[in-house]
Amino acid sequence: MKVAQLEPVGGHGGMDYYDFGLCQGLSEAGVDVVLHTCDETVSPQDTVFPCRFDYKNIASSEKFVGGFRYR
């Protein structure tokens, strides 16, 4: 089974801990998983699954502007 986890928020609000834990668990269960996240997320060194930093410049101090940057 292949799974793509899409998470444009990335490391904001602790979502990175959830994302990496979920992807790690799925990977250890034999699932082929890829995490797609924003460019501000810091990937741990010991991940056994690939991380792609597809979402660029999403974080903004103004939520309105950040929403328009989402692509």
URZI-V631755 format. One line per field, one symbol per residue. psi: psi as a letter, one per 20 degrees, with the letter a starting at -180 (. if undefined). burial: 1 if it has 9 or more other C-alpha atoms within 8 Angstrom, else 0. A space follows every 50 residues. Layout:
# URZI-V631755
psi: ???
burial: ???
This chain:
# URZI-V631755
psi: qppoopnihcjpkjhhggghgghgggghjjpoqppoariipopqhkqjqq ppmhoplhpqhohgghhhip.
burial: 00001011111000110011001101100011111111101000001010 101011110000000100110
